[in-house]
Amino acid sequence: MIHFPRSKILISCLALFLIVSFIHGYLYKNINEEKSDKSFEAVENVSAEMYVEENQVDKVEFLSWNEVDKYIFPRSTNAEVEDISTGKRFNIIRTMGDNHADCETVAEEDTRIMREVFGGFNWSKRPVILHIGGRRYAASMAGMPHAGVDDAPAFAVTGGLSGGYGYGQNLDTIKNNDMDGVFDVHFINSKRHMDGAITATEDVEHQKNIEYLRNIYE
């Protein structure tokens, strides 16, 4: 039988322990570095997605009237108006209009805010952003309700229509909103009513308002 000195056995055990500890530490370090890299990559990807999403929310889109009319803001669509100068917002609905959007406020509170923005009902035109379906669109809005009477049936022929329209078909369809008739919202290439002319034309002031927005957001 071979006898090893006790000191040699202790030294051998210590060496074996150190070797095993080194191998275990090396493998643990590499595995965790790999996990850390993957975790960092995942965090970066999430941050990038959030960044894109946030910028989509902030983006203002400049669309032509044909696109808006057919796909974005057809009749019976609700939108939130954001006034650029004051930051105030109110809700509207498009009820009619062919060359541009004829709209009405949804409720009395919306009419109250609209009057604050325009300083009362008047024919002034302001650059606005329309919020529709989580997206933002450049537009221009006039502050004068016209061609309607709130307490008369919609589309009935009656007198006393707002905005000096006199006698004709009542275009007021949203009742009890403290507003008589509809107001105009224009987009790129939208046009006025013919106003006695042979063909409808673009409204210069509305188009300038949209260009003003383009200088800010593009």
N, C-alpha and C positions, 0 to 999 in steps of 0.2 A: 504494500500500500504506500502511495506517494503522499508525503506530508508537505503542505505549503505553509510557509511562515504566515502567521496571522496578519502581519503588516502588509504583505503582498496582497492578501485577499482583500483587505480594506482599501488598498490603493486601486485594485482592479474594479471593485464595486463603485468607488468614487468616480473613476474614469468613465465607467459605463453609464452612471447617472448623469454625468456632464454631457456625454454624447447624446443620450436620449433627450435631455432637456434642450440642447441646441437644436436638434432636428424638430422637436415639437414647436419650439419658439419660431423657427424659420417658417414652417408650414403655416402656423397660425397667423404670422405677420402677412404672408402673401395672400392668404385667403381673405383676410379682413381688408387688405388694400384693394383687392378686386371688388369686394362688396362695397367699399367706400366709393370707388370710382363709379360703380353702377348707380349707387344712390345719388351721387352728385349729378350724374347724367340725367337721372329721372327728375331731379329737382329743377335742373336747367330746362328740361322739356316742358314741365308744368309752367314755369315762369314765362317761357316763350309763348305758350298758348294763352296765358292770362294777358300778356302784353298785346297780342294780336286782338284778343277779344275786347280789351279796353279801348284800343285804337279804333276798332270798328264802331264802338259806341260813340266815340268822339267825331267820327268821320261825317262830313256833310256831303250829300250827293247832289249833283247838279244834273237834273234830268229834263228832257224836252217834254212839252205838253202831251204829245202823243203817247209817250211811255207812262207818264203819270196818269193820264186819263184812262188808259186801258188796264194797267196792271197795278198801280200803286194807290191811287185815290179815286176809284170809281164811285158812282153814286151810292149813297147809304154807308159810306166808310167814315168812321170816326178818326179824328186826329187831335193832337194837342199842339196848340200854337205857342211858340216861344218867341217873345219879342226880344230882339237883339239889344236894344238900347236899355230897357228896364230889367230884363231877365224875367219878367212876369209871364205866367202861363195860364192858358184857359182852353177849354175843350170845345171843339166844333164838329159839325158833321156836314159832309157834302150832300146836298139834296138835289141839285140839278146843275145845269150849265153845259154848254157844248164847246165854246171857244176857250173857256176858262172855267174854274170851279166856282159855282155859286154855293155859298155855305151859310149855316146858321149856328148860333151858339146852342149848346145842349141844355143849359139850365140858367136860371136867373143869376147865380153866382158867376158863371162864365161871362155873362153880359156885363155884370158889374166890373169885372177885371178888364174886359175889353174897353169899356168906357174910360177906365183909369189910364189905360195905355194910350188911347187916342185923344184923351182930354175931352171926352164926349163924342157923340156920333158926328162924323164929318168925312169929307171925301179925301182926306190926306192918305198917303200910301206909305207903308212902312216895310222894311226888310224883316222877314221872319223866318224861323226854322219850323217846319212841320215834323212832328214826331209821329210816325205811323209804323206800327208793327216792330218797334224796337230799332227803327232806322230813322235817319234825319235827312230832310230834304230842303233845299233852298227854295224860297218862295217870296212873294210880295203880296201884301194884303191891304185892301182899302177899308176904311173904318165907317162906312155909311151903309146901314141897312136900307134896302129900297124894294119897291114893287110888292109890298105886302102889308097886311093888316093882321095883327096877332089874334084879334077877337072875331075874325071872319073865317069861314071854312076855307081850307086850302083849295086852290084852283077855281074857286068861285069867282065870277065876274062881279066886281064891286068897285066903289069909289073910295077916295081918300087914301090911295096907296102911298106908302112912305117914299121919301126921296124925291118928291115932286112928280111921281109917275101918274098921278091922277086916277083915271078910271081904266080898269082892265082886269086881267086875271090875277088873282091873289097868289103870290109865290111863297107866302108864309106857311110852312108845313109843321114846324116845331112850335107847339103852343105853350103858353105860360112860361116863356123864357125871357120876358120883358124886352122883347125885340120885335119890330115889325119888318118882315121881309128877309132878304138875303144880302150878303156882302160878297165882294169879289176876292178870289185868291188866284194869283197868276204865277206861272212857271215859265221856264225858257220857251220861247216861241208861242206862248199862248196869246190869244188875241182878244180885243174888245168885241162887243156886239157891233153890228154894222152901223148903228147910230145914224141911219138914213143914208149912209154911203153905199156904194155899189158892192164893195167887199169889206170884210172885217180887216182891221190892221192891228199890229202890235201896239201895246201901250208903252210909250217911251219911258215914263217914270217907273213903271213896274220892272221893266228890263234893266234899268239903271240900278234899282235896288238889288236885283239878283247879282249884277256885276259887283256891287259893293260887297256882297257876301263872298263872292269868289275871291276878291282881294284879301279877305280875312282868312278864309278856310282852305284855300288852295295854295 
